[in-house]
Amino acid sequence: MRIIPAIDIIDGKCVRLTKGDYTTQKTYSTDPVAMAKSFEDAGIAYLHLVDLDGAKSNRIINHKVLNAIASQTSLKIDFGGGLKSNTDLEIALDNGANQITAGSIAITAPLQVQEWIRDYGPEKIILGADCQDRKIALHGWQEKSDLDVLDFIREYQKHSICNVICTDISKDGMLQGPAFDLYTEIITATGIQLTASGGIHSLEDLIRLQTIGCDGAIIGKAIYEGYITLKELSTLC
């Protein structure tokens, strides 16, 4: 299972939110490159980078942060937040993203995302299936659709999507454990390569996610708050 630390960016700083609520913003570092380098120094190979300014603005804002991390580390970066057009996609890839996450746009403009999958290949496009009460959320988690997460994933499987990041928003930032039952259901029903996100607070959580068949695990606040150390994560890499 891939271990994937998260860096969320607002105003060029590393922050974390709770349940996607911007009013809960807490800044952990003003130097995201240094933070990324600390992950790389621990033997970690992957990074989940989210442009929270972009998610609110409906266009990429923090591409310079992406470029700086990509040019100064060898981390494989999946990038999300604000990708709403072909131009945004090209900006992300040109600035060093190995993969991009299609979140809200996968709901609001499915034909465009399907075109991206065809043009760039399914290995470049991750489906962002973030949900609350099983319903897919969009626009930086500020809105909830009527679409069930399992139906959403199955529809995109018809278009060759093979990688999904799923966050149960009710778990995000709570440090009370991931949505194990939901992830088990998704993996069993679809066989998709699933990356779990939200709620992870211990090595035991990571081991359990690996046991149920998750392809990756995104870890944010547990690292920044010291619940899991980089030394501990290095043993899993």
N, C-alpha and C positions, 0 to 999 in steps of 0.2 A: 504494500500500500504506500502510495506517495504521501509524504509529509509536506504540507504546503502552508507556510506562514502567510498571514494576511497583512498587507499595509493598505489602509484606507486613507485617502488624501483629501484634506480641506485646506485651502490657502497654502498649499505646498507643505503642510505638516502631517505627521502621522497621528491619526485620531482613531478613536473607537466610539461607536454609538451603541445604544441599547435598544433592541427591537426596531432598529432603523429610525429612531426618533432623533432628529437633528438637535433638539434642545438638550439631549443628554450627552452632547459631545464632550469628550475628554481627550486632551492632547498628551501624547506620550513622547514625542520627539519632534524637533524642528528640522531634523536632518534625515529624511527618508533614505538617502543613499547610504549613510552610515548604518542605519538599521538593517538595510538589505545586506550590506557587507558582513554584519554580525551573523546573519543567517547563513551566508555562504561559508564563513569561517567555521561554523559548526558542522559543516559537511552537508548542509541542506542544498538541494538542487533546484527547488521550485519556489515560485512566489506568486501569490494572488494579489494583484494590485487593482484597487478600485478607486476611480475618480468620483468622489462623492459630489464635488462641485459640478462635474459633468452630468451626473445623474439628475441633478436638480435643473440644470440649464438646457438639457436635451442636446448637448454637443460636447465633444471632448474639450476639457479645460486644461488639465494637468499633464499634457503630453511631454512637457519638458522634464518633469519628474520621471516619467517612463523612460525617456531617452537617457537621462543621467544614470539611472539604475542599470539599464540594459548595456550601456557603454562602459560602465565601471565594474560590472560583475558578470559572471557567466550563468546567472540564474535563468532558468526557463520561466518566462513570465506569461501568465494569463491575465489579460487586462479587460476590465469592464467599467461601465459608467459613462453614459452620454453617447454611446454609439447609435446614431440614428440615421446615418446616411453612408453612401459609398465613400464619400470624402472622409468621414470619421474612421471608417474601417481602414482606409489607406494610411491615414495619419498614425493610427495605432500600430500597424504592421511596419510602416517606415521608421517608426521611432523605437522599434525593438521588441514589440510583443510577439511571442511565439504563437499564442492563441488569443482569440478574443471571445468574450462571453456575450451572447445575444440574450438580453433580458426582456425589457419592455417591448422592444421592437419585434421580438418573436411573436408577440400578441397583436400589436398594432399594425405591423406590416409583414405578415408571414411570407408573402411572395418575395419580398426583398431578401429575407433571411434564407429562404430556399435557394435563391439565386446565388447568395454568398456561398452556400454549401456546395453548389454545383461548380462555381468558378474557382473557389480556393481549396475545396476538398473538405470533407467532414473532420479531418484531423486538425484543421485550423479553427473551427467554429465549435464553441461549447454552448449548449443550451442552458440558460439560466432559469431554473425552475424553482423560484423562491415562492413560498406559500405560507398562508396563515389559515388555520382551520381547513387545510387541504386546498384552498382556493389560491390560484396564482395571483401574486401581487405585481404591481408595476409602478413606473414613475418614482423610482427610489423608495419603493414600498409605501408610498403615500396613498395608493389606491389598491382596492382588491377587486379582482374580476370574479365571474361566476364559473370559471373554468377549473375543473378538478385537476390536480397535479398529475395524476396517472394518465388521464385522457390527453393532457397536454404533451407529455413525453411520448406516448404512443403515436400521436399524430406526427410528431417530428421524426420518429423512427421510420415512418413511411418515406421520408425524404433523406434517409441515410445518416441522420445524426447518430453519433455513437458515444459522445461524452456529455454528461449532464452534471451541473452543480446544483444541488438542492439545499436550500436553507429553510428550515422551519422557523419562521420569524419569531414565533412565541418563545423560542429557545435562545435566540441570538443575544449574546452579551450577558446572559443570565448565569452562566457557569454552573448549570444544574444538570448537565448531561444532554447529549444529542437526542434526536427523534429516532431512536433505534427501530421502533415498530414501523414507522413510516418508511425508513430506508430499506428495511427487510422486505416490506411489501413491494416497493418499487423494483428492487433487484430481482425478486422472485417472479414478478409479473412481466418484466421487460427484458431482463438480462443485460441492461444498459451498463456502461462503465460509469458508475456513480461516484461523485465526490461529495462527501458529507460536509456540511458547514453549519455552525451554530451550536452553542451549548457545551462544547468540549472543555473539560476542566481537569483532566487527569490522564496519565498514561493508560490507566485501565479503560477509559473511554476509547482511546485509540486502538487498543488491542481488541476490544469488542467490535469496533467498526470494521477492523480487518477480518475478524472472524465471520461477520455476516456477509462479507464479500465486497465491501467498498473498495473502489479503485484508488481513492485519495481522501484525505481529510484536511480541511482548512482550519487553521488554528489562529485565533486572534488574541482576544483579551486574556486567555489563559497564559500566554507568553508574557504579555505586558504587565500583568498583575502578579507574575511569579508563581502561578500554580504549576506550571510546567517549565522547566529550565531548558535552555538550548543544549546543555550537556546531556540532559535526559533524551531530548529529541534526537541528538546525534547517534544514540544507540539504536534508533529505529531506522536510520537512513541507510 
